[in-house]
Amino acid sequence: MKNWTIQTCKRRSMLETRKIDNVTVVRLKEGNRLNSLITEPVKESLLAHFQKPHVKLAFDLQGITFIDSSGFGVFLSALKAASNNQGSFKICNVGAEVMELFRLLQLHHVFEIYDELDACMQSFNQ
Amino acid sequence: MISDLNYLKTMSEGDSRFIREMIELFREQIGEYSAIMPDLLHRKDYANLSRLAHKAKSSVAVMGMNKVADLLKELEILAQEGKEAERYEAMVSEFLEQSQLAIEELDNTDL
């Protein structure tokens, strides 16, 4: 398993990134909340990945206990960016509290969500 | 009013940017349903029509379109069992027409 590396960009990135085969896996570098305090730099880092075509990216939500509307907005932007550039955006390791938020917003039908990273990785190869 | 954004406003604490993204997503979803549902009807693929009705039910519910959500729930159940197939076309048409009207309404809604 490859180690996490801290992504560098002009602004301080909030994401850690690693590559597994041809899939980019990202997660929050610190904290357990994806809210308006951090969504702008997270969005900037995330969308930068989809500037290239055919990017496969999984957002690992392990340890995240809360996402607010701005956080879900980031995911919607990422999904759109991926779609516009023939890429894939998937989500994994969603805790019960956060999954409930996805359901309340009916977004569990919109995103591909996997309980575990392994299942998510396999789905990219299907 | 066909749509009602109160639910989304409550959930997002009035985050208009997020609500606009959800409306845009809804527009895209309706575009997809408009393309796929008539084909499923034509091919009498009622199992997939039922699954899509289930998904569409969520899309309209979050936009506060409760009557259309009820219609889709009925379509989902009927199509799952292949009952009263002669009604499906009218139900799909009603859903798509109401959704287009809702999109126009939402585009003119002040957030």
gemmi code that builds the backbone of each chain (N, CA, C; Angstrom):
import gemmi

chains = {
    "A": [
        ("MET", (0.831, -1.200, 0.000), (0.000, 0.000, 0.000), (0.868, 1.254, 0.000)),
        ("LYS", (0.584, 2.148, -0.932), (1.396, 3.358, -0.999), (1.014, 4.331, 0.115)),
        ("ASN", (2.003, 5.098, 0.542), (1.761, 6.038, 1.627), (0.997, 7.260, 1.144)),
        ("TRP", (0.300, 7.902, 2.080), (-0.364, 9.164, 1.780), (0.700, 10.231, 1.562)),
        ("THR", (0.483, 11.091, 0.623), (1.367, 12.235, 0.437), (0.527, 13.493, 0.516)),
        ("ILE", (1.135, 14.552, 0.982), (0.391, 15.801, 1.103), (0.490, 16.547, -0.218)),
        ("GLN", (-0.694, 16.859, -0.771), (-0.739, 17.546, -2.052), (-0.234, 18.982, -1.889)),
        ("THR", (0.542, 19.430, -2.841), (1.012, 20.814, -2.778), (0.319, 21.648, -3.833)),
        ("CYS", (-0.039, 22.841, -3.474), (-0.584, 23.804, -4.411), (-0.355, 25.178, -3.801)),
        ("LYS", (-0.764, 26.207, -4.556), (-0.470, 27.554, -4.087), (-1.057, 27.783, -2.697)),
        ("ARG", (-2.332, 27.418, -2.518), (-2.921, 27.522, -1.189), (-2.621, 26.248, -0.429)),
        ("ARG", (-2.673, 26.348, 0.879), (-2.424, 25.159, 1.687), (-3.545, 24.156, 1.439)),
        ("SER", (-3.169, 22.990, 0.971), (-4.186, 21.999, 0.647), (-4.755, 21.363, 1.902)),
        ("MET", (-6.025, 21.071, 1.834), (-6.674, 20.389, 2.951), (-6.734, 18.886, 2.698)),
        ("LEU", (-6.207, 18.452, 1.557), (-6.354, 17.048, 1.171), (-5.033, 16.292, 1.168)),
        ("GLU", (-5.117, 15.032, 1.555), (-4.008, 14.110, 1.362), (-4.365, 13.226, 0.185)),
        ("THR", (-3.371, 12.939, -0.607), (-3.632, 12.202, -1.847), (-2.703, 11.004, -1.954)),
        ("ARG", (-3.235, 9.929, -2.442), (-2.377, 8.792, -2.779), (-2.924, 8.151, -4.048)),
        ("LYS", (-2.055, 7.402, -4.688), (-2.440, 6.756, -5.937), (-2.423, 5.249, -5.724)),
        ("ILE", (-3.510, 4.595, -6.038), (-3.557, 3.143, -5.984), (-3.900, 2.682, -7.389)),
        ("ASP", (-2.932, 1.992, -8.019), (-3.059, 1.665, -9.447), (-3.332, 2.962, -10.212)),
        ("ASN", (-4.453, 3.003, -10.906), (-4.726, 4.217, -11.695), (-5.808, 5.087, -11.047)),
        ("VAL", (-6.050, 4.846, -9.748), (-7.099, 5.590, -9.044), (-6.466, 6.545, -8.017)),
        ("THR", (-6.903, 7.785, -8.039), (-6.461, 8.760, -7.052), (-7.414, 8.684, -5.861)),
        ("VAL", (-6.853, 8.523, -4.679), (-7.673, 8.464, -3.464), (-7.316, 9.675, -2.603)),
        ("VAL", (-8.333, 10.424, -2.234), (-8.077, 11.611, -1.412), (-8.871, 11.508, -0.105)),
        ("ARG", (-8.366, 12.207, 0.884), (-9.103, 12.322, 2.139), (-8.703, 13.634, 2.806)),
        ("LEU", (-9.489, 14.073, 3.755), (-9.150, 15.295, 4.471), (-7.873, 15.073, 5.273)),
        ("LYS", (-7.006, 16.077, 5.230), (-5.731, 15.945, 5.925), (-5.933, 15.942, 7.435)),
        ("GLU", (-6.870, 16.752, 7.872), (-7.124, 16.812, 9.316), (-8.583, 17.180, 9.571)),
        ("GLY", (-9.038, 16.872, 10.764), (-10.405, 17.230, 11.140), (-11.402, 16.167, 10.743)),
        ("ASN", (-12.595, 16.277, 11.309), (-13.639, 15.291, 11.019), (-14.905, 15.949, 10.473)),
        ("ARG", (-14.781, 17.223, 10.067), (-15.956, 17.935, 9.538), (-15.607, 18.578, 8.204)),
        ("LEU", (-16.493, 18.370, 7.236), (-16.337, 19.047, 5.951), (-17.403, 20.138, 5.915)),
        ("ASN", (-17.004, 21.338, 6.288), (-17.978, 22.427, 6.364), (-17.426, 23.689, 5.713)),
        ("SER", (-18.185, 24.760, 5.791), (-17.856, 25.975, 5.041), (-16.519, 26.602, 5.435)),
        ("LEU", (-15.971, 26.193, 6.566), (-14.673, 26.734, 6.971), (-13.552, 26.251, 6.061)),
        ("ILE", (-13.762, 25.090, 5.440), (-12.667, 24.503, 4.649), (-13.062, 24.145, 3.224)),
        ("THR", (-14.338, 24.324, 2.862), (-14.769, 23.795, 1.560), (-14.101, 24.476, 0.357)),
        ("GLU", (-13.780, 25.764, 0.459), (-13.179, 26.420, -0.712), (-11.825, 25.795, -1.084)),
        ("PRO", (-10.879, 25.675, -0.119), (-9.622, 25.018, -0.508), (-9.792, 23.539, -0.874)),
        ("VAL", (-10.743, 22.855, -0.240), (-10.993, 21.450, -0.596), (-11.491, 21.371, -2.041)),
        ("LYS", (-12.416, 22.261, -2.378), (-12.967, 22.273, -3.741), (-11.862, 22.569, -4.759)),
        ("GLU", (-11.030, 23.533, -4.439), (-9.946, 23.915, -5.350), (-9.022, 22.722, -5.614)),
        ("SER", (-8.640, 22.035, -4.547), (-7.746, 20.878, -4.699), (-8.422, 19.749, -5.461)),
        ("LEU", (-9.676, 19.524, -5.123), (-10.408, 18.407, -5.725), (-10.610, 18.631, -7.229)),
        ("LEU", (-11.057, 19.826, -7.583), (-11.345, 20.096, -8.991), (-10.072, 20.120, -9.834)),
        ("ALA", (-8.949, 20.431, -9.201), (-7.681, 20.446, -9.942), (-7.382, 19.069, -10.531)),
        ("HIS", (-7.791, 18.023, -9.817), (-7.562, 16.661, -10.313), (-8.291, 16.414, -11.631)),
        ("PHE", (-9.465, 17.029, -11.777), (-10.297, 16.730, -12.950), (-9.998, 17.639, -14.143)),
        ("GLN", (-8.911, 18.411, -14.038), (-8.510, 19.197, -15.209), (-7.976, 18.277, -16.297)),
        ("LYS", (-7.477, 17.123, -15.871), (-7.029, 16.120, -16.842), (-8.212, 15.194, -17.161)),
        ("PRO", (-8.279, 14.668, -18.387), (-9.388, 13.757, -18.721), (-9.180, 12.361, -18.134)),
        ("HIS", (-10.280, 11.641, -18.011), (-10.292, 10.227, -17.621), (-9.726, 9.973, -16.221)),
        ("VAL", (-9.811, 10.944, -15.345), (-9.311, 10.755, -13.980), (-10.321, 9.942, -13.170)),
        ("LYS", (-9.796, 8.957, -12.446), (-10.633, 8.166, -11.537), (-10.270, 8.574, -10.117)),
        ("LEU", (-11.246, 9.070, -9.384), (-10.941, 9.583, -8.044), (-11.955, 9.086, -7.014)),
        ("ALA", (-11.428, 8.644, -5.883), (-12.274, 8.225, -4.760), (-12.025, 9.167, -3.584)),
        ("PHE", (-13.099, 9.664, -2.999), (-12.984, 10.497, -1.799), (-13.251, 9.600, -0.599)),
        ("ASP", (-12.231, 9.428, 0.226), (-12.328, 8.560, 1.403), (-12.831, 9.394, 2.590)),
        ("LEU", (-14.016, 9.054, 3.075), (-14.625, 9.841, 4.160), (-14.413, 9.209, 5.546)),
        ("GLN", (-13.447, 8.321, 5.620), (-13.157, 7.688, 6.913), (-12.936, 8.755, 7.988)),
        ("GLY", (-13.669, 8.640, 9.089), (-13.487, 9.563, 10.215), (-14.279, 10.846, 10.116)),
        ("ILE", (-14.927, 11.085, 8.968), (-15.712, 12.309, 8.819), (-17.083, 12.090, 9.467)),
        ("THR", (-17.462, 12.988, 10.358), (-18.725, 12.807, 11.080), (-19.783, 13.836, 10.699)),
        ("PHE", (-19.377, 14.854, 9.967), (-20.373, 15.874, 9.581), (-19.982, 16.534, 8.265)),
        ("ILE", (-20.981, 16.721, 7.408), (-20.791, 17.471, 6.155), (-21.941, 18.462, 6.064)),
        ("ASP", (-21.636, 19.724, 5.822), (-22.732, 20.694, 5.663), (-23.038, 20.903, 4.173)),
        ("SER", (-23.961, 21.808, 3.896), (-24.403, 21.984, 2.501), (-23.259, 22.405, 1.594)),
        ("SER", (-22.331, 23.179, 2.116), (-21.210, 23.599, 1.269), (-20.329, 22.390, 0.922)),
        ("GLY", (-20.236, 21.452, 1.847), (-19.484, 20.225, 1.585), (-20.144, 19.379, 0.513)),
        ("PHE", (-21.469, 19.229, 0.616), (-22.181, 18.482, -0.425), (-22.075, 19.214, -1.772)),
        ("GLY", (-22.037, 20.540, -1.695), (-21.853, 21.328, -2.918), (-20.516, 21.022, -3.584)),
        ("VAL", (-19.493, 20.812, -2.772), (-18.177, 20.445, -3.316), (-18.269, 19.106, -4.052)),
        ("PHE", (-18.972, 18.151, -3.451), (-19.109, 16.842, -4.093), (-19.881, 16.949, -5.410)),
        ("LEU", (-20.928, 17.794, -5.421), (-21.694, 17.976, -6.660), (-20.808, 18.599, -7.742)),
        ("SER", (-19.973, 19.545, -7.345), (-19.054, 20.169, -8.310), (-18.057, 19.149, -8.842)),
        ("ALA", (-17.560, 18.299, -7.951), (-16.592, 17.279, -8.367), (-17.228, 16.284, -9.329)),
        ("LEU", (-18.465, 15.903, -9.025), (-19.175, 14.962, -9.892), (-19.353, 15.560, -11.288)),
        ("LYS", (-19.708, 16.837, -11.316), (-19.911, 17.514, -12.600), (-18.586, 17.638, -13.364)),
        ("ALA", (-17.539, 18.006, -12.644), (-16.226, 18.154, -13.284), (-15.756, 16.820, -13.852)),
        ("ALA", (-15.969, 15.752, -13.082), (-15.575, 14.424, -13.558), (-16.356, 14.061, -14.816)),
        ("SER", (-17.652, 14.279, -14.757), (-18.522, 13.948, -15.890), (-18.136, 14.740, -17.134)),
        ("ASN", (-17.791, 16.010, -16.943), (-17.438, 16.867, -18.085), (-16.108, 16.491, -18.720)),
        ("ASN", (-15.300, 15.732, -17.990), (-13.977, 15.404, -18.521), (-13.743, 13.891, -18.554)),
        ("GLN", (-14.840, 13.155, -18.763), (-14.790, 11.686, -18.910), (-14.116, 10.999, -17.720)),
        ("GLY", (-14.257, 11.578, -16.535), (-13.669, 10.977, -15.355), (-14.717, 10.315, -14.477)),
        ("SER", (-14.264, 9.813, -13.327), (-15.171, 9.184, -12.364), (-14.906, 9.743, -10.976)),
        ("PHE", (-15.985, 9.995, -10.242), (-15.854, 10.463, -8.867), (-16.713, 9.572, -7.980)),
        ("LYS", (-16.095, 8.926, -7.017), (-16.824, 8.033, -6.119), (-16.468, 8.350, -4.671)),
        ("ILE", (-17.288, 7.846, -3.772), (-17.135, 8.149, -2.355), (-17.115, 6.838, -1.575)),
        ("CYS", (-16.262, 6.772, -0.558), (-16.211, 5.532, 0.231), (-15.997, 5.819, 1.720)),
        ("ASN", (-16.155, 4.754, 2.493), (-15.967, 4.830, 3.957), (-16.862, 5.886, 4.608)),
        ("VAL", (-18.124, 5.848, 4.248), (-19.070, 6.831, 4.777), (-19.639, 6.321, 6.101)),
        ("GLY", (-19.477, 7.098, 7.147), (-20.006, 6.722, 8.459), (-21.524, 6.867, 8.503)),
        ("ALA", (-22.112, 6.288, 9.548), (-23.578, 6.260, 9.653), (-24.192, 7.656, 9.683)),
        ("GLU", (-23.557, 8.560, 10.435), (-24.136, 9.918, 10.552), (-24.129, 10.632, 9.209)),
        ("VAL", (-23.016, 10.510, 8.512), (-22.894, 11.195, 7.218), (-23.795, 10.532, 6.174)),
        ("MET", (-23.903, 9.197, 6.252), (-24.790, 8.504, 5.299), (-26.220, 8.978, 5.468)),
        ("GLU", (-26.605, 9.240, 6.704), (-27.957, 9.742, 6.963), (-28.153, 11.099, 6.285)),
        ("LEU", (-27.121, 11.927, 6.304), (-27.208, 13.240, 5.639), (-27.356, 13.067, 4.128)),
        ("PHE", (-26.592, 12.134, 3.556), (-26.745, 11.848, 2.118), (-28.195, 11.451, 1.826)),
        ("ARG", (-28.758, 10.612, 2.699), (-30.134, 10.132, 2.476), (-31.142, 11.266, 2.613)),
        ("LEU", (-30.949, 12.117, 3.617), (-31.900, 13.216, 3.839), (-31.971, 14.146, 2.629)),
        ("LEU", (-30.835, 14.288, 1.959), (-30.793, 15.159, 0.774), (-31.046, 14.374, -0.513)),
        ("GLN", (-31.332, 13.079, -0.353), (-31.578, 12.195, -1.494), (-30.367, 12.111, -2.404)),
        ("LEU", (-29.204, 12.394, -1.857), (-27.997, 12.364, -2.675), (-27.370, 10.969, -2.743)),
        ("HIS", (-27.920, 10.028, -1.969), (-27.399, 8.658, -2.050), (-27.736, 8.031, -3.400)),
        ("HIS", (-28.718, 8.632, -4.113), (-29.030, 8.160, -5.461), (-28.145, 8.822, -6.506)),
        ("VAL", (-27.490, 9.893, -6.105), (-26.721, 10.693, -7.070), (-25.269, 10.220, -7.153)),
        ("PHE", (-24.699, 9.910, -5.985), (-23.286, 9.522, -5.945), (-23.147, 8.008, -5.861)),
        ("GLU", (-22.004, 7.539, -6.368), (-21.657, 6.136, -6.131), (-20.947, 6.088, -4.787)),
        ("ILE", (-21.572, 5.419, -3.831), (-21.050, 5.389, -2.464), (-20.754, 3.940, -2.066)),
        ("TYR", (-19.578, 3.726, -1.503), (-19.178, 2.377, -1.100), (-18.812, 2.369, 0.388)),
        ("ASP", (-19.135, 1.252, 1.038), (-18.845, 1.147, 2.470), (-17.343, 1.163, 2.730)),
        ("GLU", (-16.608, 0.510, 1.832), (-15.169, 0.365, 2.065), (-14.373, 0.765, 0.830)),
        ("LEU", (-13.131, 1.113, 1.070), (-12.255, 1.537, -0.029), (-12.035, 0.400, -1.026)),
        ("ASP", (-11.869, -0.832, -0.524), (-11.602, -1.955, -1.424), (-12.724, -2.135, -2.443)),
        ("ALA", (-13.959, -2.074, -1.947), (-15.109, -2.230, -2.855), (-15.143, -1.087, -3.867)),
        ("CYS", (-14.800, 0.071, -3.406), (-14.772, 1.244, -4.282), (-13.712, 1.053, -5.374)),
        ("MET", (-12.530, 0.565, -4.959), (-11.443, 0.352, -5.930), (-11.840, -0.692, -6.968)),
        ("GLN", (-12.499, -1.745, -6.496), (-12.923, -2.791, -7.435), (-13.911, -2.248, -8.449)),
        ("SER", (-14.780, -1.341, -7.991), (-15.817, -0.808, -8.883), (-15.222, -0.026, -10.057)),
        ("PHE", (-14.042, 0.543, -9.848), (-13.402, 1.295, -10.940), (-12.941, 0.352, -12.061)),
        ("ASN", (-12.749, -0.904, -11.702), (-12.240, -1.846, -12.702), (-13.340, -2.633, -13.396)),
        ("GLN", (-14.591, -2.380, -12.992), (-15.691, -3.137, -13.590), (-16.186, -2.465, -14.856)),
    ],
    "B": [
        ("MET", (-48.081, 26.647, -7.066), (-46.674, 26.236, -7.073), (-46.569, 24.707, -7.132)),
        ("ILE", (-45.747, 24.240, -8.045), (-45.520, 22.798, -8.158), (-44.407, 22.370, -7.204)),
        ("SER", (-43.398, 23.206, -7.100), (-42.245, 22.869, -6.257), (-42.288, 23.643, -4.937)),
        ("ASP", (-41.478, 23.184, -4.002), (-41.406, 23.841, -2.703), (-39.986, 23.623, -2.160)),
        ("LEU", (-39.250, 24.714, -2.047), (-37.846, 24.595, -1.652), (-37.632, 24.669, -0.144)),
        ("ASN", (-38.706, 24.659, 0.608), (-38.556, 24.810, 2.056), (-37.685, 23.725, 2.683)),
        ("TYR", (-37.863, 22.514, 2.191), (-37.074, 21.410, 2.741), (-35.578, 21.653, 2.508)),
        ("LEU", (-35.240, 21.991, 1.264), (-33.828, 22.230, 0.939), (-33.284, 23.436, 1.704)),
        ("LYS", (-34.128, 24.458, 1.834), (-33.690, 25.649, 2.567), (-33.415, 25.299, 4.030)),
        ("THR", (-34.283, 24.479, 4.589), (-34.087, 24.075, 5.981), (-32.820, 23.231, 6.127)),
        ("MET", (-32.683, 22.251, 5.240), (-31.544, 21.338, 5.323), (-30.216, 22.062, 5.129)),
        ("SER", (-30.235, 23.067, 4.260), (-28.972, 23.757, 3.938), (-28.817, 25.051, 4.724)),
        ("GLU", (-29.768, 25.319, 5.615), (-29.775, 26.564, 6.379), (-29.706, 27.770, 5.441)),
        ("GLY", (-30.487, 27.659, 4.350), (-30.605, 28.785, 3.411), (-29.401, 29.009, 2.518)),
        ("ASP", (-28.604, 27.982, 2.312), (-27.409, 28.102, 1.462), (-27.852, 28.146, -0.011)),
        ("SER", (-27.979, 29.366, -0.557), (-28.536, 29.515, -1.907), (-27.633, 28.889, -2.971)),
        ("ARG", (-26.341, 28.908, -2.727), (-25.409, 28.308, -3.697), (-25.676, 26.801, -3.821)),
        ("PHE", (-25.838, 26.166, -2.675), (-26.120, 24.735, -2.677), (-27.472, 24.446, -3.331)),
        ("ILE", (-28.462, 25.273, -3.001), (-29.798, 25.058, -3.570), (-29.748, 25.186, -5.097)),
        ("ARG", (-28.989, 26.171, -5.591), (-28.847, 26.308, -7.047), (-28.189, 25.067, -7.650)),
        ("GLU", (-27.201, 24.506, -6.942), (-26.548, 23.297, -7.450), (-27.542, 22.138, -7.497)),
        ("MET", (-28.409, 22.064, -6.482), (-29.409, 20.994, -6.450), (-30.429, 21.173, -7.572)),
        ("ILE", (-30.780, 22.421, -7.863), (-31.716, 22.677, -8.966), (-31.065, 22.280, -10.288)),
        ("GLU", (-29.795, 22.597, -10.433), (-29.075, 22.230, -11.657), (-29.007, 20.711, -11.799)),
        ("LEU", (-28.751, 20.043, -10.678), (-28.727, 18.578, -10.689), (-30.099, 18.035, -11.095)),
        ("PHE", (-31.151, 18.626, -10.551), (-32.516, 18.201, -10.871), (-32.773, 18.348, -12.380)),
        ("ARG", (-32.336, 19.472, -12.945), (-32.512, 19.701, -14.374), (-31.817, 18.584, -15.181)),
        ("GLU", (-30.610, 18.244, -14.776), (-29.862, 17.192, -15.485), (-30.564, 15.842, -15.348)),
        ("GLN", (-31.052, 15.576, -14.132), (-31.722, 14.288, -13.907), (-32.980, 14.170, -14.760)),
        ("ILE", (-33.759, 15.253, -14.815), (-34.987, 15.213, -15.611), (-34.650, 14.996, -17.091)),
        ("GLY", (-33.554, 15.601, -17.520), (-33.092, 15.379, -18.896), (-32.817, 13.900, -19.150)),
        ("GLU", (-32.173, 13.263, -18.181), (-31.864, 11.829, -18.317), (-33.143, 10.996, -18.304)),
        ("TYR", (-34.040, 11.300, -17.388), (-35.295, 10.534, -17.311), (-36.103, 10.702, -18.598)),
        ("SER", (-36.079, 11.915, -19.152), (-36.825, 12.184, -20.392), (-36.289, 11.334, -21.537)),
        ("ALA", (-34.990, 11.078, -21.499), (-34.375, 10.286, -22.569), (-34.605, 8.793, -22.364)),
        ("ILE", (-34.578, 8.350, -21.113), (-34.587, 6.899, -20.843), (-35.998, 6.331, -20.687)),
        ("MET", (-36.868, 7.037, -19.975), (-38.179, 6.451, -19.641), (-39.025, 6.076, -20.867)),
        ("PRO", (-39.113, 6.956, -21.876), (-39.912, 6.558, -23.048), (-39.379, 5.287, -23.717)),
        ("ASP", (-38.056, 5.136, -23.700), (-37.460, 3.943, -24.295), (-37.822, 2.693, -23.490)),
        ("LEU", (-37.793, 2.810, -22.169), (-38.173, 1.669, -21.324), (-39.634, 1.292, -21.550)),
        ("LEU", (-40.467, 2.317, -21.691), (-41.893, 2.075, -21.971), (-42.050, 1.332, -23.292)),
        ("HIS", (-41.342, 1.835, -24.309), (-41.426, 1.250, -25.651), (-41.002, -0.219, -25.643)),
        ("ARG", (-39.967, -0.512, -24.836), (-39.453, -1.890, -24.790), (-40.171, -2.738, -23.749)),
        ("LYS", (-41.160, -2.119, -23.089), (-41.908, -2.820, -22.030), (-40.969, -3.375, -20.950)),
        ("ASP", (-39.903, -2.621, -20.684), (-38.943, -3.011, -19.648), (-39.436, -2.434, -18.322)),
        ("TYR", (-40.437, -3.080, -17.758), (-41.107, -2.523, -16.583), (-40.271, -2.627, -15.304)),
        ("ALA", (-39.387, -3.612, -15.241), (-38.538, -3.741, -14.051), (-37.627, -2.517, -13.930)),
        ("ASN", (-37.008, -2.148, -15.037), (-36.130, -0.970, -14.997), (-36.922, 0.325, -14.905)),
        ("LEU", (-38.123, 0.318, -15.466), (-38.986, 1.501, -15.323), (-39.329, 1.719, -13.841)),
        ("SER", (-39.577, 0.634, -13.139), (-39.873, 0.704, -11.709), (-38.673, 1.245, -10.933)),
        ("ARG", (-37.493, 0.744, -11.276), (-36.273, 1.209, -10.590), (-36.040, 2.700, -10.833)),
        ("LEU", (-36.272, 3.116, -12.072), (-36.058, 4.525, -12.400), (-37.109, 5.409, -11.717)),
        ("ALA", (-38.329, 4.907, -11.625), (-39.385, 5.654, -10.925), (-39.002, 5.839, -9.454)),
        ("HIS", (-38.408, 4.800, -8.883), (-37.956, 4.879, -7.490), (-36.911, 5.990, -7.327)),
        ("LYS", (-35.958, 6.032, -8.259), (-34.903, 7.046, -8.206), (-35.483, 8.445, -8.446)),
        ("ALA", (-36.383, 8.522, -9.430), (-36.985, 9.822, -9.769), (-37.830, 10.355, -8.612)),
        ("LYS", (-38.425, 9.439, -7.881), (-39.236, 9.825, -6.712), (-38.394, 10.639, -5.734)),
        ("SER", (-37.155, 10.217, -5.529), (-36.249, 10.960, -4.641), (-35.939, 12.333, -5.214)),
        ("SER", (-35.731, 12.385, -6.527), (-35.371, 13.659, -7.174), (-36.471, 14.696, -6.995)),
        ("VAL", (-37.722, 14.268, -7.189), (-38.823, 15.239, -7.094), (-39.158, 15.555, -5.631)),
        ("ALA", (-38.992, 14.557, -4.764), (-39.326, 14.778, -3.349), (-38.467, 15.880, -2.752)),
        ("VAL", (-37.191, 15.886, -3.114), (-36.291, 16.881, -2.527), (-36.626, 18.283, -3.039)),
        ("MET", (-37.334, 18.358, -4.185), (-37.787, 19.655, -4.703), (-39.190, 19.991, -4.193)),
        ("GLY", (-39.671, 19.217, -3.263), (-40.964, 19.491, -2.643), (-42.150, 19.182, -3.531)),
        ("MET", (-41.953, 18.349, -4.539), (-43.043, 18.005, -5.473), (-43.740, 16.738, -4.976)),
        ("ASN", (-44.497, 16.899, -3.912), (-45.023, 15.723, -3.220), (-46.061, 14.942, -4.017)),
        ("LYS", (-46.902, 15.668, -4.774), (-47.919, 14.954, -5.575), (-47.251, 14.110, -6.653)),
        ("VAL", (-46.211, 14.676, -7.266), (-45.492, 13.922, -8.307), (-44.738, 12.747, -7.675)),
        ("ALA", (-44.237, 12.963, -6.470), (-43.558, 11.870, -5.762), (-44.534, 10.717, -5.506)),
        ("ASP", (-45.775, 11.055, -5.133), (-46.794, 10.021, -4.915), (-47.104, 9.274, -6.209)),
        ("LEU", (-47.183, 10.045, -7.303), (-47.435, 9.445, -8.624), (-46.331, 8.450, -8.982)),
        ("LEU", (-45.084, 8.857, -8.723), (-43.946, 7.984, -9.058), (-43.894, 6.764, -8.149)),
        ("LYS", (-44.324, 6.947, -6.914), (-44.367, 5.795, -6.003), (-45.366, 4.762, -6.524)),
        ("GLU", (-46.515, 5.267, -7.009), (-47.531, 4.366, -7.572), (-46.988, 3.659, -8.817)),
        ("LEU", (-46.298, 4.443, -9.674), (-45.707, 3.848, -10.883), (-44.665, 2.795, -10.514)),
        ("GLU", (-43.863, 3.112, -9.519), (-42.816, 2.171, -9.079), (-43.432, 0.833, -8.671)),
        ("ILE", (-44.500, 0.901, -7.884), (-45.122, -0.326, -7.365), (-45.827, -1.093, -8.489)),
        ("LEU", (-46.589, -0.348, -9.308), (-47.312, -1.008, -10.405), (-46.345, -1.672, -11.385)),
        ("ALA", (-45.309, -0.923, -11.777), (-44.372, -1.444, -12.779), (-43.557, -2.608, -12.239)),
        ("GLN", (-43.313, -2.578, -10.931), (-42.573, -3.684, -10.307), (-43.326, -4.997, -10.498)),
        ("GLU", (-44.667, -4.900, -10.445), (-45.487, -6.100, -10.563), (-46.086, -6.263, -11.960)),
        ("GLY", (-45.805, -5.292, -12.833), (-46.313, -5.366, -14.204), (-47.821, -5.200, -14.300)),
        ("LYS", (-48.417, -4.549, -13.295), (-49.877, -4.391, -13.278), (-50.292, -3.074, -13.942)),
        ("GLU", (-51.470, -3.059, -14.535), (-52.078, -1.847, -15.120), (-51.098, -1.124, -16.049)),
        ("ALA", (-50.471, -1.881, -16.913), (-49.421, -1.322, -17.779), (-49.950, -0.231, -18.705)),
        ("GLU", (-51.257, -0.267, -18.977), (-51.825, 0.742, -19.883), (-51.741, 2.156, -19.284)),
        ("ARG", (-51.520, 2.258, -17.970), (-51.455, 3.578, -17.310), (-50.050, 4.187, -17.303)),
        ("TYR", (-49.038, 3.383, -17.583), (-47.658, 3.854, -17.369), (-47.314, 5.070, -18.232)),
        ("GLU", (-47.741, 5.025, -19.503), (-47.363, 6.107, -20.422), (-47.899, 7.453, -19.915)),
        ("ALA", (-49.154, 7.449, -19.481), (-49.759, 8.687, -18.983), (-49.043, 9.154, -17.705)),
        ("MET", (-48.649, 8.190, -16.871), (-47.962, 8.549, -15.616), (-46.590, 9.153, -15.895)),
        ("VAL", (-45.871, 8.560, -16.839), (-44.552, 9.085, -17.198), (-44.698, 10.486, -17.798)),
        ("SER", (-45.691, 10.644, -18.680), (-45.926, 11.962, -19.302), (-46.232, 13.013, -18.249)),
        ("GLU", (-47.095, 12.646, -17.305), (-47.453, 13.586, -16.235), (-46.216, 13.988, -15.421)),
        ("PHE", (-45.414, 12.998, -15.091), (-44.181, 13.254, -14.329), (-43.261, 14.203, -15.090)),
        ("LEU", (-43.035, 13.932, -16.372), (-42.098, 14.755, -17.140), (-42.640, 16.167, -17.365)),
        ("GLU", (-43.936, 16.258, -17.628), (-44.539, 17.591, -17.827), (-44.461, 18.429, -16.555)),
        ("GLN", (-44.837, 17.828, -15.447), (-44.804, 18.546, -14.167), (-43.372, 18.966, -13.809)),
        ("SER", (-42.429, 18.095, -14.141), (-41.031, 18.399, -13.822), (-40.521, 19.566, -14.661)),
        ("GLN", (-40.914, 19.592, -15.945), (-40.499, 20.721, -16.792), (-41.090, 22.028, -16.274)),
        ("LEU", (-42.348, 21.967, -15.866), (-42.984, 23.164, -15.304), (-42.276, 23.597, -14.023)),
        ("ALA", (-41.890, 22.609, -13.223), (-41.192, 22.920, -11.967), (-39.852, 23.582, -12.247)),
        ("ILE", (-39.152, 23.097, -13.263), (-37.846, 23.691, -13.605), (-38.020, 25.160, -13.987)),
        ("GLU", (-39.048, 25.451, -14.800), (-39.317, 26.855, -15.169), (-39.615, 27.677, -13.913)),
        ("GLU", (-40.402, 27.072, -13.053), (-40.765, 27.749, -11.803), (-39.526, 28.008, -10.934)),
        ("LEU", (-38.679, 26.989, -10.826), (-37.476, 27.112, -9.992), (-36.496, 28.134, -10.567)),
        ("ASP", (-36.436, 28.177, -11.904), (-35.544, 29.163, -12.544), (-35.967, 30.591, -12.219)),
        ("ASN", (-37.253, 30.757, -11.954), (-37.773, 32.103, -11.657), (-37.968, 32.349, -10.164)),
        ("THR", (-37.477, 31.404, -9.368), (-37.628, 31.550, -7.923), (-36.472, 32.357, -7.337)),
        ("ASP", (-36.817, 33.307, -6.518), (-35.806, 34.117, -5.852), (-35.297, 33.348, -4.634)),
        ("LEU", (-34.027, 33.030, -4.638), (-33.484, 32.272, -3.498), (-32.995, 33.231, -2.423)),
    ],
}
model = gemmi.Model(1)
for chain_id, residues in chains.items():
    chain = gemmi.Chain(chain_id)
    for i, (resn, *xyz) in enumerate(residues, 1):
        res = gemmi.Residue()
        res.name, res.seqid = resn, gemmi.SeqId(i, " ")
        for name, pos in zip(("N", "CA", "C"), xyz):
            atom = gemmi.Atom()
            atom.name, atom.element = name, gemmi.Element(name[0])
            atom.pos, atom.b_iso = gemmi.Position(*pos), 0.0
            res.add_atom(atom)
        chain.add_residue(res)
    model.add_chain(chain)
structure = gemmi.Structure()
structure.add_model(model)
structure.setup_entities()
